């Protein structure tokens, strides 16, 4: 018997005393503990990433949300119809189809306190500003040997109603035929106190006739009326389609008169001949 067999120390395959773990088992990597260690790390990292993503998303929403809200409100305000305001000056709302009757536009009636006479008998009146300029213009024309005779000036809506319907019935005229010669009530420039009919005092037979444009008075007006703030209302082929009236002139020499005939009506200025 070998004495080493009874030494009292356990033997192993390597022959080294006190080591009872086989070499093959001792050299095998300890995989299970590492897997158990990595799993909590992965779970913790995933949770942290999710929390970080949520924080970033919340921050981006916080930054962009006010801008989107503002844009949305701006778009909503732009898409909403604009509020309709009523202008107390009825001349500012003229020019729409609803305010036009047989080619004539609606006009307000001038206040009586604004009217002063331009004729010797005091029957023909105009607004103060227009009357002063007409008297000045008539004086300048007389100095040139021309007599500007006022035929009519301001007419009330009631007077225009009588002129339009009664005379039309006497002449057996339809409203359209009558409108070629006289505006319907409420639609005459004479209501404003800024318009007038002018004749040649030397040739009264041409009063309110198309051949007035052959008179010295008409030719003088064509050359000089603009200096005094007057223009012919209805020249040939005018934009309103009203018949040619070489005797009908209107004052547009100050802000109120200019706005009366042009503001918010899309009318083009009458071209200079």
C-alpha positions as CSV (number, residue, x, y, z in Angstrom):
1,X,0.0,0.0,0.0
2,X,1.2,3.5,-0.9
3,X,1.7,5.7,2.0
4,X,0.4,8.7,0.2
5,X,-3.0,7.1,0.1
6,X,-3.3,7.5,3.8
7,X,-2.0,11.0,4.2
8,X,-5.5,12.2,5.4
9,X,-5.8,15.0,2.7
10,X,-8.3,14.6,-0.1
11,X,-6.9,14.0,-3.5
12,X,-8.1,15.7,-6.8
13,X,-7.4,15.3,-10.4
14,X,-4.7,18.0,-10.3
15,X,-2.9,16.3,-7.5
16,X,-3.0,19.5,-5.4
17,X,-4.0,19.0,-1.8
18,X,-7.0,20.9,-0.2
19,X,-8.7,21.8,-3.5
20,X,-11.7,19.6,-4.1
21,X,-13.1,21.6,-7.1
22,X,-12.2,19.9,-10.4
23,X,-10.2,22.1,-12.7
24,X,-12.7,21.7,-15.5
25,X,-15.5,23.1,-13.3
26,X,-13.3,25.8,-11.8
27,X,-12.3,27.3,-15.2
28,X,-16.0,27.5,-16.5
29,X,-17.1,31.2,-16.7
30,X,-19.8,32.2,-14.1
31,X,-22.5,33.3,-16.7
32,X,-25.6,33.2,-14.6
33,X,-24.7,35.8,-12.0
34,X,-23.7,38.3,-14.8
35,X,-27.1,37.8,-16.6
36,X,-28.9,38.4,-13.3
37,X,-26.8,41.6,-12.8
38,X,-27.4,43.0,-16.4
39,X,-31.2,42.6,-16.4
40,X,-31.8,45.1,-13.6
41,X,-29.4,47.5,-15.3
42,X,-31.3,47.3,-18.6
43,X,-34.6,47.7,-16.9
44,X,-33.3,50.7,-15.0
45,X,-31.8,52.3,-18.1
46,X,-35.0,51.8,-20.1
47,X,-37.1,53.4,-17.4
48,X,-34.7,56.3,-17.2
49,X,-34.8,56.7,-21.0
50,X,-38.6,56.7,-21.0
51,X,-38.7,59.4,-18.2
52,X,-36.1,61.5,-20.1
53,X,-38.2,61.2,-23.4
54,X,-41.3,62.2,-21.5
55,X,-39.5,65.2,-20.1
56,X,-38.2,66.3,-23.5
57,X,-41.6,65.8,-25.1
58,X,-43.3,67.9,-22.4
59,X,-40.7,70.6,-22.8
60,X,-41.2,70.8,-26.6
61,X,-45.0,70.9,-26.1
62,X,-44.7,73.7,-23.6
63,X,-42.5,75.7,-26.0
64,X,-44.6,75.2,-29.1
65,X,-48.1,75.2,-27.6
66,X,-48.4,79.0,-27.0
67,X,-47.3,79.7,-30.6
68,X,-49.8,77.4,-32.1
69,X,-52.6,78.8,-29.9
70,X,-51.7,82.3,-31.0
71,X,-51.6,81.3,-34.7
72,X,-54.9,79.6,-34.3
73,X,-56.5,82.6,-32.8
74,X,-55.0,84.8,-35.4
75,X,-56.4,82.6,-38.2
76,X,-59.8,82.5,-36.6
77,X,-59.9,86.2,-36.3
78,X,-58.8,86.6,-39.9
79,X,-61.4,84.2,-41.1
80,X,-64.3,85.8,-39.2
81,X,-66.3,88.4,-41.1
82,X,-65.4,92.0,-40.4
83,X,-67.9,93.8,-38.3
84,X,-70.3,96.1,-40.2
85,X,-70.3,99.7,-39.1
86,X,-72.8,102.2,-40.0
87,X,-71.6,105.6,-41.2
88,X,-73.8,108.5,-40.2
89,X,-72.9,110.3,-43.4
90,X,-75.2,108.7,-46.0
91,X,-73.0,109.9,-48.8
92,X,-70.3,107.5,-47.7
93,X,-72.5,104.5,-48.4
94,X,-73.6,105.4,-51.8
95,X,-72.6,103.7,-55.0
96,X,-73.8,100.2,-54.2
97,X,-76.4,98.7,-56.6
98,X,-79.1,99.0,-53.9
99,X,-78.5,102.8,-53.8
100,X,-78.8,103.2,-57.5
101,X,-82.1,103.8,-59.3
102,X,-82.2,104.0,-63.1
103,X,-78.5,105.1,-63.1
104,X,-78.9,107.8,-60.4
105,X,-77.2,107.5,-57.0
106,X,-78.7,108.3,-53.7
107,X,-77.9,111.7,-52.0
108,X,-78.9,113.2,-48.7
109,X,-80.8,116.4,-48.5
110,X,-78.8,119.5,-47.5
111,X,-79.9,121.2,-44.2
112,X,-81.8,124.4,-44.8
113,X,-79.4,126.3,-42.5
114,X,-76.6,125.7,-45.0
115,X,-78.5,127.2,-48.0
116,X,-78.1,130.8,-49.3
117,X,-79.5,132.4,-52.5
118,X,-77.5,132.7,-55.7
119,X,-80.3,134.4,-57.8
120,X,-81.5,138.0,-57.5
121,X,-85.0,136.9,-56.5
122,X,-83.6,134.5,-53.8
123,X,-85.5,131.5,-55.1
124,X,-82.4,129.6,-56.3
125,X,-80.2,128.5,-53.5
126,X,-77.0,126.5,-52.9
127,X,-74.8,125.6,-50.0
128,X,-72.8,128.5,-48.7
129,X,-69.4,127.3,-50.0
130,X,-70.8,126.5,-53.4
131,X,-72.8,129.7,-53.6
132,X,-69.7,131.9,-52.8
133,X,-67.7,130.2,-55.5
134,X,-70.5,130.5,-58.1
135,X,-70.9,134.2,-57.5
136,X,-67.1,134.6,-57.9
137,X,-67.2,132.5,-61.1
138,X,-70.2,134.4,-62.5
139,X,-68.4,137.7,-61.9
140,X,-65.3,136.4,-63.7
141,X,-67.4,135.2,-66.7
142,X,-69.2,138.6,-66.9
143,X,-65.9,140.3,-67.1
144,X,-65.2,138.2,-70.2
145,X,-68.6,139.1,-71.7
146,X,-70.3,135.9,-70.7
147,X,-73.5,135.7,-68.7
148,X,-73.9,132.6,-66.5
149,X,-77.6,132.4,-65.6
150,X,-78.5,130.0,-62.7
151,X,-81.6,128.0,-63.7
152,X,-81.9,125.8,-60.6
153,X,-79.9,124.9,-57.5
154,X,-81.0,123.0,-54.4
155,X,-84.2,120.9,-54.7
156,X,-85.7,119.0,-51.8
157,X,-86.7,115.4,-52.1
158,X,-90.4,116.5,-52.1
159,X,-89.9,118.9,-55.0
160,X,-88.0,116.2,-56.9
161,X,-90.9,113.8,-56.4
162,X,-93.3,116.3,-57.9
163,X,-90.9,117.0,-60.8
164,X,-90.3,113.3,-61.5
165,X,-93.8,111.7,-61.2
166,X,-96.2,114.5,-62.1
167,X,-94.3,115.8,-65.1
168,X,-93.6,112.2,-66.2
169,X,-97.4,111.5,-66.1
170,X,-98.2,114.7,-68.0
171,X,-95.7,113.7,-70.7
172,X,-96.7,110.0,-70.7
173,X,-93.2,108.9,-69.9
174,X,-92.1,105.7,-68.3
175,X,-89.9,105.9,-65.2
176,X,-86.9,104.9,-67.4
177,X,-87.7,107.6,-69.9
178,X,-88.3,110.2,-67.2
179,X,-85.0,109.2,-65.5
180,X,-83.1,110.2,-68.7
181,X,-84.2,113.8,-68.0
182,X,-84.7,114.0,-64.3
183,X,-83.4,111.9,-61.3
184,X,-85.8,109.9,-59.2
185,X,-86.6,111.5,-55.8
186,X,-83.8,110.9,-53.3
187,X,-81.3,110.4,-56.1
188,X,-80.7,113.9,-57.5
189,X,-77.5,115.8,-57.0
190,X,-79.7,118.9,-56.5
191,X,-80.5,117.5,-53.0
192,X,-77.0,118.1,-51.9
193,X,-77.0,121.9,-52.4
194,X,-73.8,121.5,-54.4
195,X,-75.3,121.1,-57.9
196,X,-76.9,123.6,-60.2
197,X,-78.2,124.0,-63.8
198,X,-76.6,126.8,-65.7
199,X,-77.8,128.6,-68.8
200,X,-76.4,131.3,-71.1
201,X,-78.2,134.5,-70.3
202,X,-77.7,135.7,-73.9
203,X,-79.3,132.5,-75.4
204,X,-82.1,131.4,-73.1
205,X,-83.6,129.1,-75.7
206,X,-80.7,126.7,-75.1
207,X,-81.6,126.3,-71.4
208,X,-81.7,122.6,-70.4
209,X,-81.0,121.6,-74.0
210,X,-78.1,119.6,-75.4
211,X,-77.2,122.4,-77.8
212,X,-76.2,124.5,-74.7
213,X,-72.8,123.1,-75.5
214,X,-72.7,125.5,-78.5
215,X,-73.0,128.6,-76.4
216,X,-70.3,131.0,-75.1
217,X,-71.3,130.2,-71.6
218,X,-70.6,126.5,-72.0
219,X,-67.3,127.1,-73.7
220,X,-66.3,129.5,-71.0
221,X,-67.3,126.9,-68.3
222,X,-65.3,124.2,-70.0
223,X,-62.2,126.4,-69.9
224,X,-62.6,128.0,-66.5
225,X,-65.0,126.2,-64.2
226,X,-62.3,124.0,-62.6
227,X,-60.6,127.1,-61.3
228,X,-63.6,127.7,-59.1
229,X,-64.2,124.1,-58.1
230,X,-67.0,123.2,-60.5
231,X,-67.2,120.3,-62.9
232,X,-69.8,118.9,-65.3
233,X,-71.7,116.0,-63.7
234,X,-72.8,114.1,-66.7
235,X,-70.6,114.4,-69.7
236,X,-71.0,112.2,-72.7
237,X,-70.5,108.5,-71.9
238,X,-70.3,109.1,-68.2
239,X,-69.7,106.1,-65.9
240,X,-73.2,106.3,-64.4
241,X,-74.8,106.0,-67.8
242,X,-76.9,109.1,-67.2
243,X,-77.8,111.1,-70.3
244,X,-75.6,113.9,-71.5
245,X,-76.4,117.2,-69.6
246,X,-74.0,119.9,-70.5
247,X,-75.9,122.4,-68.4
248,X,-75.6,120.4,-65.1
249,X,-72.6,121.3,-63.0
250,X,-71.6,120.5,-59.4
251,X,-69.2,122.0,-56.9
252,X,-66.4,119.8,-55.7
253,X,-64.1,122.5,-54.4
254,X,-63.8,121.6,-50.8
255,X,-63.5,118.4,-48.7
256,X,-67.2,118.0,-47.9
257,X,-68.4,118.4,-51.5
258,X,-65.7,116.2,-52.9
259,X,-66.5,113.4,-50.4
260,X,-70.2,113.8,-51.2
261,X,-69.7,112.8,-54.8
262,X,-66.6,110.6,-54.7
263,X,-66.1,108.9,-51.3
264,X,-66.7,105.1,-51.1
265,X,-68.4,105.2,-54.5
266,X,-65.6,104.0,-56.8
267,X,-66.3,106.7,-59.3
268,X,-63.4,107.9,-61.4
269,X,-62.7,111.7,-61.7
270,X,-64.2,113.2,-64.8
271,X,-61.4,113.5,-67.4
272,X,-60.4,116.9,-68.5
273,X,-61.4,117.5,-72.2
